[in-house]
Structures are given as C-alpha cells and as structure tokens.
Amino acid sequence: MSTSPIERSAAHSLTLRSVAAIAIAAAASRLGFELPEGAAQELAGAAVDLIVTLRLVGVAIGRARARGPIV
C-alpha cells in the first residue's frame, strides 16, 4: 500500500500535529490536568500516527473484502 505525496505530507505536517497538540493541551487544562513539558506534542504525534495506521488498516481490509467472493 502506498500513499500519495499529499497524504504523506499531511500525515507528517507540523500544522496537523500542532493543532492536535493545542487541542490536547486545551482539553487537559480544561479538565484540570497539568501536562509535563512536551507531553502534548508527544500525545499529538502518537494520536496522528494511530489515526493514519487505523486508516491504512481500514483500507487494507476494504481491499481484501473487495477481492473476496461476493456473498
């Protein structure tokens, strides 16, 4: 499975990760948690990687089902 350069750049975009980090930091602050320095960025990176991986798994499952027998 290969991804297009646009998809690859979006997944590794600092803007996407920055937005996720800001959202995580804001949610933690709102809930009263104090995150250590850099924790929001690490969580954001992990969340983006998880979403990309799950998307690729979903595509693989969909392709496998499409190639299987029609029931």
PDB file of N, CA, C and O in Angstrom:
ATOM      1  N   MET A   1       0.838  -1.179   0.000  1.00  0.00           N
ATOM      2  CA  MET A   1       0.000   0.000   0.000  1.00  0.00           C
ATOM      3  C   MET A   1       0.883   1.242   0.000  1.00  0.00           C
ATOM      4  O   MET A   1       1.741   1.402   0.868  1.00  0.00           O
ATOM      5  N   SER A   2       0.676   2.090  -0.945  1.00  0.00           N
ATOM      6  CA  SER A   2       1.430   3.331  -0.963  1.00  0.00           C
ATOM      7  C   SER A   2       0.462   4.492  -0.834  1.00  0.00           C
ATOM      8  O   SER A   2      -0.691   4.423  -1.258  1.00  0.00           O
ATOM      9  N   THR A   3       0.960   5.541  -0.245  1.00  0.00           N
ATOM     10  CA  THR A   3       0.146   6.744  -0.093  1.00  0.00           C
ATOM     11  C   THR A   3       0.697   7.806  -1.021  1.00  0.00           C
ATOM     12  O   THR A   3       1.881   7.798  -1.357  1.00  0.00           O
ATOM     13  N   SER A   4      -0.149   8.701  -1.425  1.00  0.00           N
ATOM     14  CA  SER A   4       0.288   9.772  -2.309  1.00  0.00           C
ATOM     15  C   SER A   4       1.149  10.756  -1.519  1.00  0.00           C
ATOM     16  O   SER A   4       1.076  10.811  -0.291  1.00  0.00           O
ATOM     17  N   PRO A   5       1.960  11.526  -2.233  1.00  0.00           N
ATOM     18  CA  PRO A   5       2.798  12.527  -1.542  1.00  0.00           C
ATOM     19  C   PRO A   5       1.980  13.527  -0.726  1.00  0.00           C
ATOM     20  O   PRO A   5       2.434  14.005   0.313  1.00  0.00           O
ATOM     21  N   ILE A   6       0.774  13.839  -1.201  1.00  0.00           N
ATOM     22  CA  ILE A   6      -0.073  14.786  -0.470  1.00  0.00           C
ATOM     23  C   ILE A   6      -0.526  14.165   0.847  1.00  0.00           C
ATOM     24  O   ILE A   6      -0.490  14.820   1.889  1.00  0.00           O
ATOM     25  N   GLU A   7      -0.952  12.900   0.805  1.00  0.00           N
ATOM     26  CA  GLU A   7      -1.371  12.218   2.033  1.00  0.00           C
ATOM     27  C   GLU A   7      -0.196  12.079   2.993  1.00  0.00           C
ATOM     28  O   GLU A   7      -0.343  12.280   4.199  1.00  0.00           O
ATOM     29  N   ARG A   8       0.959  11.737   2.456  1.00  0.00           N
ATOM     30  CA  ARG A   8       2.144  11.560   3.286  1.00  0.00           C
ATOM     31  C   ARG A   8       2.531  12.885   3.943  1.00  0.00           C
ATOM     32  O   ARG A   8       2.857  12.917   5.129  1.00  0.00           O
ATOM     33  N   SER A   9       2.497  13.976   3.178  1.00  0.00           N
ATOM     34  CA  SER A   9       2.867  15.265   3.745  1.00  0.00           C
ATOM     35  C   SER A   9       1.840  15.737   4.768  1.00  0.00           C
ATOM     36  O   SER A   9       2.196  16.394   5.746  1.00  0.00           O
ATOM     37  N   ALA A  10       0.563  15.405   4.549  1.00  0.00           N
ATOM     38  CA  ALA A  10      -0.464  15.797   5.513  1.00  0.00           C
ATOM     39  C   ALA A  10      -0.282  15.047   6.824  1.00  0.00           C
ATOM     40  O   ALA A  10      -0.477  15.619   7.897  1.00  0.00           O
ATOM     41  N   ALA A  11       0.085  13.786   6.752  1.00  0.00           N
ATOM     42  CA  ALA A  11       0.274  12.988   7.955  1.00  0.00           C
ATOM     43  C   ALA A  11       1.478  13.467   8.753  1.00  0.00           C
ATOM     44  O   ALA A  11       1.489  13.373   9.980  1.00  0.00           O
ATOM     45  N   HIS A  12       2.475  13.972   8.071  1.00  0.00           N
ATOM     46  CA  HIS A  12       3.682  14.424   8.751  1.00  0.00           C
ATOM     47  C   HIS A  12       3.722  15.941   8.919  1.00  0.00           C
ATOM     48  O   HIS A  12       4.750  16.508   9.290  1.00  0.00           O
ATOM     49  N   SER A  13       2.614  16.578   8.645  1.00  0.00           N
ATOM     50  CA  SER A  13       2.534  18.025   8.719  1.00  0.00           C
ATOM     51  C   SER A  13       2.699  18.516  10.153  1.00  0.00           C
ATOM     52  O   SER A  13       2.075  18.000  11.081  1.00  0.00           O
ATOM     53  N   LEU A  14       3.542  19.512  10.310  1.00  0.00           N
ATOM     54  CA  LEU A  14       3.704  20.116  11.632  1.00  0.00           C
ATOM     55  C   LEU A  14       2.441  20.855  12.031  1.00  0.00           C
ATOM     56  O   LEU A  14       2.134  20.960  13.218  1.00  0.00           O
ATOM     57  N   THR A  15       1.707  21.368  11.055  1.00  0.00           N
ATOM     58  CA  THR A  15       0.476  22.087  11.361  1.00  0.00           C
ATOM     59  C   THR A  15      -0.552  21.142  11.955  1.00  0.00           C
ATOM     60  O   THR A  15      -1.196  21.469  12.952  1.00  0.00           O
ATOM     61  N   LEU A  16      -0.712  19.968  11.349  1.00  0.00           N
ATOM     62  CA  LEU A  16      -1.669  18.986  11.846  1.00  0.00           C
ATOM     63  C   LEU A  16      -1.301  18.548  13.259  1.00  0.00           C
ATOM     64  O   LEU A  16      -2.164  18.465  14.133  1.00  0.00           O
ATOM     65  N   ARG A  17      -0.044  18.275  13.474  1.00  0.00           N
ATOM     66  CA  ARG A  17       0.413  17.856  14.803  1.00  0.00           C
ATOM     67  C   ARG A  17       0.304  19.003  15.805  1.00  0.00           C
ATOM     68  O   ARG A  17       0.006  18.781  16.979  1.00  0.00           O
ATOM     69  N   SER A  18       0.544  20.219  15.342  1.00  0.00           N
ATOM     70  CA  SER A  18       0.441  21.381  16.234  1.00  0.00           C
ATOM     71  C   SER A  18      -1.003  21.610  16.667  1.00  0.00           C
ATOM     72  O   SER A  18      -1.267  21.904  17.833  1.00  0.00           O
ATOM     73  N   VAL A  19      -1.923  21.477  15.739  1.00  0.00           N
ATOM     74  CA  VAL A  19      -3.340  21.642  16.068  1.00  0.00           C
ATOM     75  C   VAL A  19      -3.770  20.573  17.071  1.00  0.00           C
ATOM     76  O   VAL A  19      -4.493  20.860  18.025  1.00  0.00           O
ATOM     77  N   ALA A  20      -3.316  19.336  16.846  1.00  0.00           N
ATOM     78  CA  ALA A  20      -3.644  18.261  17.776  1.00  0.00           C
ATOM     79  C   ALA A  20      -3.026  18.522  19.151  1.00  0.00           C
ATOM     80  O   ALA A  20      -3.663  18.273  20.174  1.00  0.00           O
ATOM     81  N   ALA A  21      -1.796  19.021  19.176  1.00  0.00           N
ATOM     82  CA  ALA A  21      -1.141  19.323  20.453  1.00  0.00           C
ATOM     83  C   ALA A  21      -1.871  20.430  21.201  1.00  0.00           C
ATOM     84  O   ALA A  21      -2.036  20.356  22.418  1.00  0.00           O
ATOM     85  N   ILE A  22      -2.305  21.447  20.482  1.00  0.00           N
ATOM     86  CA  ILE A  22      -3.048  22.541  21.111  1.00  0.00           C
ATOM     87  C   ILE A  22      -4.362  22.027  21.674  1.00  0.00           C
ATOM     88  O   ILE A  22      -4.757  22.390  22.782  1.00  0.00           O
ATOM     89  N   ALA A  23      -5.043  21.175  20.901  1.00  0.00           N
ATOM     90  CA  ALA A  23      -6.322  20.618  21.366  1.00  0.00           C
ATOM     91  C   ALA A  23      -6.122  19.761  22.613  1.00  0.00           C
ATOM     92  O   ALA A  23      -6.922  19.835  23.545  1.00  0.00           O
ATOM     93  N   ILE A  24      -5.071  18.955  22.641  1.00  0.00           N
ATOM     94  CA  ILE A  24      -4.789  18.106  23.806  1.00  0.00           C
ATOM     95  C   ILE A  24      -4.452  18.966  25.019  1.00  0.00           C
ATOM     96  O   ILE A  24      -4.940  18.713  26.121  1.00  0.00           O
ATOM     97  N   ALA A  25      -3.618  19.979  24.814  1.00  0.00           N
ATOM     98  CA  ALA A  25      -3.248  20.860  25.921  1.00  0.00           C
ATOM     99  C   ALA A  25      -4.469  21.615  26.453  1.00  0.00           C
ATOM    100  O   ALA A  25      -4.620  21.776  27.664  1.00  0.00           O
ATOM    101  N   ALA A  26      -5.332  22.074  25.557  1.00  0.00           N
ATOM    102  CA  ALA A  26      -6.532  22.800  25.984  1.00  0.00           C
ATOM    103  C   ALA A  26      -7.481  21.884  26.747  1.00  0.00           C
ATOM    104  O   ALA A  26      -8.048  22.277  27.766  1.00  0.00           O
ATOM    105  N   ALA A  27      -7.650  20.656  26.249  1.00  0.00           N
ATOM    106  CA  ALA A  27      -8.536  19.704  26.938  1.00  0.00           C
ATOM    107  C   ALA A  27      -7.990  19.349  28.317  1.00  0.00           C
ATOM    108  O   ALA A  27      -8.744  19.265  29.286  1.00  0.00           O
ATOM    109  N   ALA A  28      -6.684  19.142  28.401  1.00  0.00           N
ATOM    110  CA  ALA A  28      -6.075  18.819  29.689  1.00  0.00           C
ATOM    111  C   ALA A  28      -6.220  19.981  30.668  1.00  0.00           C
ATOM    112  O   ALA A  28      -6.511  19.780  31.847  1.00  0.00           O
ATOM    113  N   SER A  29      -6.017  21.181  30.174  1.00  0.00           N
ATOM    114  CA  SER A  29      -6.154  22.359  31.021  1.00  0.00           C
ATOM    115  C   SER A  29      -7.585  22.518  31.510  1.00  0.00           C
ATOM    116  O   SER A  29      -7.832  22.847  32.670  1.00  0.00           O
ATOM    117  N   ARG A  30      -8.513  22.280  30.610  1.00  0.00           N
ATOM    118  CA  ARG A  30      -9.931  22.414  30.964  1.00  0.00           C
ATOM    119  C   ARG A  30     -10.352  21.383  32.006  1.00  0.00           C
ATOM    120  O   ARG A  30     -11.201  21.653  32.856  1.00  0.00           O
ATOM    121  N   LEU A  31      -9.743  20.189  31.929  1.00  0.00           N
ATOM    122  CA  LEU A  31     -10.046  19.125  32.884  1.00  0.00           C
ATOM    123  C   LEU A  31      -9.242  19.252  34.180  1.00  0.00           C
ATOM    124  O   LEU A  31      -9.448  18.493  35.127  1.00  0.00           O
ATOM    125  N   GLY A  32      -8.335  20.210  34.208  1.00  0.00           N
ATOM    126  CA  GLY A  32      -7.560  20.451  35.419  1.00  0.00           C
ATOM    127  C   GLY A  32      -6.270  19.658  35.517  1.00  0.00           C
ATOM    128  O   GLY A  32      -5.672  19.580  36.590  1.00  0.00           O
ATOM    129  N   PHE A  33      -5.832  19.066  34.408  1.00  0.00           N
ATOM    130  CA  PHE A  33      -4.564  18.329  34.400  1.00  0.00           C
ATOM    131  C   PHE A  33      -3.441  19.255  33.991  1.00  0.00           C
ATOM    132  O   PHE A  33      -3.617  20.115  33.129  1.00  0.00           O
ATOM    133  N   GLU A  34      -2.292  19.079  34.605  1.00  0.00           N
ATOM    134  CA  GLU A  34      -1.115  19.827  34.202  1.00  0.00           C
ATOM    135  C   GLU A  34      -0.156  18.856  33.531  1.00  0.00           C
ATOM    136  O   GLU A  34       0.397  17.965  34.176  1.00  0.00           O
ATOM    137  N   LEU A  35       0.034  19.039  32.236  1.00  0.00           N
ATOM    138  CA  LEU A  35       0.892  18.137  31.473  1.00  0.00           C
ATOM    139  C   LEU A  35       2.347  18.555  31.593  1.00  0.00           C
ATOM    140  O   LEU A  35       2.648  19.748  31.625  1.00  0.00           O
ATOM    141  N   PRO A  36       3.255  17.587  31.661  1.00  0.00           N
ATOM    142  CA  PRO A  36       4.685  17.929  31.655  1.00  0.00           C
ATOM    143  C   PRO A  36       5.087  18.572  30.326  1.00  0.00           C
ATOM    144  O   PRO A  36       4.375  18.454  29.328  1.00  0.00           O
ATOM    145  N   GLU A  37       6.207  19.238  30.325  1.00  0.00           N
ATOM    146  CA  GLU A  37       6.721  19.904  29.133  1.00  0.00           C
ATOM    147  C   GLU A  37       6.871  18.900  27.988  1.00  0.00           C
ATOM    148  O   GLU A  37       7.519  17.866  28.151  1.00  0.00           O
ATOM    149  N   GLY A  38       6.281  19.198  26.841  1.00  0.00           N
ATOM    150  CA  GLY A  38       6.405  18.351  25.661  1.00  0.00           C
ATOM    151  C   GLY A  38       5.427  17.186  25.596  1.00  0.00           C
ATOM    152  O   GLY A  38       5.378  16.486  24.585  1.00  0.00           O
ATOM    153  N   ALA A  39       4.650  16.963  26.649  1.00  0.00           N
ATOM    154  CA  ALA A  39       3.725  15.822  26.661  1.00  0.00           C
ATOM    155  C   ALA A  39       2.616  15.982  25.629  1.00  0.00           C
ATOM    156  O   ALA A  39       2.225  15.007  24.987  1.00  0.00           O
ATOM    157  N   ALA A  40       2.111  17.184  25.462  1.00  0.00           N
ATOM    158  CA  ALA A  40       1.040  17.417  24.491  1.00  0.00           C
ATOM    159  C   ALA A  40       1.532  17.113  23.071  1.00  0.00           C
ATOM    160  O   ALA A  40       0.795  16.544  22.265  1.00  0.00           O
ATOM    161  N   GLN A  41       2.780  17.496  22.767  1.00  0.00           N
ATOM    162  CA  GLN A  41       3.332  17.227  21.445  1.00  0.00           C
ATOM    163  C   GLN A  41       3.516  15.733  21.222  1.00  0.00           C
ATOM    164  O   GLN A  41       3.233  15.229  20.135  1.00  0.00           O
ATOM    165  N   GLU A  42       3.987  15.025  22.236  1.00  0.00           N
ATOM    166  CA  GLU A  42       4.167  13.578  22.121  1.00  0.00           C
ATOM    167  C   GLU A  42       2.821  12.873  21.946  1.00  0.00           C
ATOM    168  O   GLU A  42       2.694  11.974  21.115  1.00  0.00           O
ATOM    169  N   LEU A  43       1.826  13.277  22.722  1.00  0.00           N
ATOM    170  CA  LEU A  43       0.496  12.685  22.593  1.00  0.00           C
ATOM    171  C   LEU A  43      -0.114  12.986  21.227  1.00  0.00           C
ATOM    172  O   LEU A  43      -0.766  12.129  20.632  1.00  0.00           O
ATOM    173  N   ALA A  44       0.098  14.195  20.737  1.00  0.00           N
ATOM    174  CA  ALA A  44      -0.432  14.571  19.427  1.00  0.00           C
ATOM    175  C   ALA A  44       0.219  13.733  18.331  1.00  0.00           C
ATOM    176  O   ALA A  44      -0.462  13.248  17.429  1.00  0.00           O
ATOM    177  N   GLY A  45       1.520  13.567  18.410  1.00  0.00           N
ATOM    178  CA  GLY A  45       2.214  12.746  17.418  1.00  0.00           C
ATOM    179  C   GLY A  45       1.724  11.312  17.437  1.00  0.00           C
ATOM    180  O   GLY A  45       1.519  10.703  16.388  1.00  0.00           O
ATOM    181  N   ALA A  46       1.537  10.775  18.633  1.00  0.00           N
ATOM    182  CA  ALA A  46       1.043   9.408  18.763  1.00  0.00           C
ATOM    183  C   ALA A  46      -0.386   9.287  18.228  1.00  0.00           C
ATOM    184  O   ALA A  46      -0.722   8.298  17.577  1.00  0.00           O
ATOM    185  N   ALA A  47      -1.215  10.274  18.496  1.00  0.00           N
ATOM    186  CA  ALA A  47      -2.606  10.244  18.024  1.00  0.00           C
ATOM    187  C   ALA A  47      -2.664  10.305  16.499  1.00  0.00           C
ATOM    188  O   ALA A  47      -3.430   9.567  15.879  1.00  0.00           O
ATOM    189  N   VAL A  48      -1.867  11.172  15.896  1.00  0.00           N
ATOM    190  CA  VAL A  48      -1.842  11.282  14.436  1.00  0.00           C
ATOM    191  C   VAL A  48      -1.340   9.973  13.830  1.00  0.00           C
ATOM    192  O   VAL A  48      -1.906   9.489  12.850  1.00  0.00           O
ATOM    193  N   ASP A  49      -0.286   9.399  14.402  1.00  0.00           N
ATOM    194  CA  ASP A  49       0.230   8.117  13.904  1.00  0.00           C
ATOM    195  C   ASP A  49      -0.814   7.013  14.031  1.00  0.00           C
ATOM    196  O   ASP A  49      -0.951   6.184  13.131  1.00  0.00           O
ATOM    197  N   LEU A  50      -1.548   6.995  15.137  1.00  0.00           N
ATOM    198  CA  LEU A  50      -2.593   5.993  15.340  1.00  0.00           C
ATOM    199  C   LEU A  50      -3.706   6.138  14.305  1.00  0.00           C
ATOM    200  O   LEU A  50      -4.169   5.145  13.743  1.00  0.00           O
ATOM    201  N   ILE A  51      -4.125   7.353  14.057  1.00  0.00           N
ATOM    202  CA  ILE A  51      -5.192   7.597  13.081  1.00  0.00           C
ATOM    203  C   ILE A  51      -4.749   7.173  11.679  1.00  0.00           C
ATOM    204  O   ILE A  51      -5.518   6.553  10.944  1.00  0.00           O
ATOM    205  N   VAL A  52      -3.515   7.506  11.312  1.00  0.00           N
ATOM    206  CA  VAL A  52      -3.006   7.122   9.992  1.00  0.00           C
ATOM    207  C   VAL A  52      -2.922   5.603   9.884  1.00  0.00           C
ATOM    208  O   VAL A  52      -3.291   5.037   8.855  1.00  0.00           O
ATOM    209  N   THR A  53      -2.444   4.941  10.926  1.00  0.00           N
ATOM    210  CA  THR A  53      -2.327   3.485  10.914  1.00  0.00           C
ATOM    211  C   THR A  53      -3.694   2.827  10.811  1.00  0.00           C
ATOM    212  O   THR A  53      -3.875   1.897  10.026  1.00  0.00           O
ATOM    213  N   LEU A  54      -4.657   3.298  11.593  1.00  0.00           N
ATOM    214  CA  LEU A  54      -6.007   2.730  11.527  1.00  0.00           C
ATOM    215  C   LEU A  54      -6.636   2.943  10.157  1.00  0.00           C
ATOM    216  O   LEU A  54      -7.375   2.088   9.669  1.00  0.00           O
ATOM    217  N   ARG A  55      -6.349   4.069   9.545  1.00  0.00           N
ATOM    218  CA  ARG A  55      -6.873   4.333   8.203  1.00  0.00           C
ATOM    219  C   ARG A  55      -6.281   3.339   7.213  1.00  0.00           C
ATOM    220  O   ARG A  55      -6.991   2.805   6.361  1.00  0.00           O
ATOM    221  N   LEU A  56      -4.979   3.091   7.326  1.00  0.00           N
ATOM    222  CA  LEU A  56      -4.345   2.134   6.421  1.00  0.00           C
ATOM    223  C   LEU A  56      -4.872   0.719   6.633  1.00  0.00           C
ATOM    224  O   LEU A  56      -5.040  -0.029   5.671  1.00  0.00           O
ATOM    225  N   VAL A  57      -5.132   0.348   7.878  1.00  0.00           N
ATOM    226  CA  VAL A  57      -5.706  -0.961   8.173  1.00  0.00           C
ATOM    227  C   VAL A  57      -7.105  -1.054   7.560  1.00  0.00           C
ATOM    228  O   VAL A  57      -7.460  -2.074   6.969  1.00  0.00           O
ATOM    229  N   GLY A  58      -7.887  -0.004   7.700  1.00  0.00           N
ATOM    230  CA  GLY A  58      -9.226   0.016   7.118  1.00  0.00           C
ATOM    231  C   GLY A  58      -9.197  -0.119   5.607  1.00  0.00           C
ATOM    232  O   GLY A  58     -10.027  -0.819   5.027  1.00  0.00           O
ATOM    233  N   VAL A  59      -8.248   0.546   4.968  1.00  0.00           N
ATOM    234  CA  VAL A  59      -8.114   0.439   3.518  1.00  0.00           C
ATOM    235  C   VAL A  59      -7.731  -0.984   3.136  1.00  0.00           C
ATOM    236  O   VAL A  59      -8.267  -1.532   2.173  1.00  0.00           O
ATOM    237  N   ALA A  60      -6.811  -1.584   3.877  1.00  0.00           N
ATOM    238  CA  ALA A  60      -6.381  -2.957   3.587  1.00  0.00           C
ATOM    239  C   ALA A  60      -7.542  -3.937   3.743  1.00  0.00           C
ATOM    240  O   ALA A  60      -7.709  -4.836   2.919  1.00  0.00           O
ATOM    241  N   ILE A  61      -8.331  -3.771   4.776  1.00  0.00           N
ATOM    242  CA  ILE A  61      -9.493  -4.650   4.985  1.00  0.00           C
ATOM    243  C   ILE A  61     -10.506  -4.458   3.863  1.00  0.00           C
ATOM    244  O   ILE A  61     -11.043  -5.434   3.338  1.00  0.00           O
ATOM    245  N   GLY A  62     -10.764  -3.228   3.499  1.00  0.00           N
ATOM    246  CA  GLY A  62     -11.700  -2.944   2.423  1.00  0.00           C
ATOM    247  C   GLY A  62     -11.239  -3.534   1.105  1.00  0.00           C
ATOM    248  O   GLY A  62     -12.049  -4.072   0.350  1.00  0.00           O
ATOM    249  N   ARG A  63      -9.955  -3.441   0.819  1.00  0.00           N
ATOM    250  CA  ARG A  63      -9.435  -4.013  -0.429  1.00  0.00           C
ATOM    251  C   ARG A  63      -9.518  -5.528  -0.402  1.00  0.00           C
ATOM    252  O   ARG A  63      -9.836  -6.147  -1.417  1.00  0.00           O
ATOM    253  N   ALA A  64      -9.238  -6.135   0.747  1.00  0.00           N
ATOM    254  CA  ALA A  64      -9.308  -7.593   0.856  1.00  0.00           C
ATOM    255  C   ALA A  64     -10.740  -8.075   0.676  1.00  0.00           C
ATOM    256  O   ALA A  64     -10.978  -9.092   0.025  1.00  0.00           O
ATOM    257  N   ARG A  65     -11.687  -7.355   1.245  1.00  0.00           N
ATOM    258  CA  ARG A  65     -13.091  -7.739   1.100  1.00  0.00           C
ATOM    259  C   ARG A  65     -13.568  -7.564  -0.327  1.00  0.00           C
ATOM    260  O   ARG A  65     -14.377  -8.352  -0.816  1.00  0.00           O
ATOM    261  N   ALA A  66     -13.074  -6.538  -0.995  1.00  0.00           N
ATOM    262  CA  ALA A  66     -13.486  -6.282  -2.369  1.00  0.00           C
ATOM    263  C   ALA A  66     -12.969  -7.374  -3.305  1.00  0.00           C
ATOM    264  O   ALA A  66     -13.603  -7.668  -4.318  1.00  0.00           O
ATOM    265  N   ARG A  67     -11.842  -7.968  -2.981  1.00  0.00           N
ATOM    266  CA  ARG A  67     -11.262  -9.005  -3.827  1.00  0.00           C
ATOM    267  C   ARG A  67     -11.810 -10.387  -3.512  1.00  0.00           C
ATOM    268  O   ARG A  67     -11.607 -11.321  -4.287  1.00  0.00           O
ATOM    269  N   GLY A  68     -12.500 -10.532  -2.391  1.00  0.00           N
ATOM    270  CA  GLY A  68     -13.053 -11.816  -1.982  1.00  0.00           C
ATOM    271  C   GLY A  68     -14.315 -12.134  -2.754  1.00  0.00           C
ATOM    272  O   GLY A  68     -14.776 -11.336  -3.570  1.00  0.00           O
ATOM    273  N   PRO A  69     -14.869 -13.301  -2.491  1.00  0.00           N
ATOM    274  CA  PRO A  69     -16.108 -13.676  -3.194  1.00  0.00           C
ATOM    275  C   PRO A  69     -17.284 -12.804  -2.751  1.00  0.00           C
ATOM    276  O   PRO A  69     -17.370 -12.400  -1.591  1.00  0.00           O
ATOM    277  N   ILE A  70     -18.168 -12.528  -3.674  1.00  0.00           N
ATOM    278  CA  ILE A  70     -19.368 -11.759  -3.373  1.00  0.00           C
ATOM    279  C   ILE A  70     -20.396 -12.727  -2.797  1.00  0.00           C
ATOM    280  O   ILE A  70     -20.778 -13.705  -3.439  1.00  0.00           O
ATOM    281  N   VAL A  71     -20.831 -12.439  -1.588  1.00  0.00           N
ATOM    282  CA  VAL A  71     -21.759 -13.349  -0.906  1.00  0.00           C
ATOM    283  C   VAL A  71     -23.132 -12.749  -0.899  1.00  0.00           C
ATOM    284  O   VAL A  71     -24.066 -13.353  -0.373  1.00  0.00           O
TER     285      VAL A  71
END
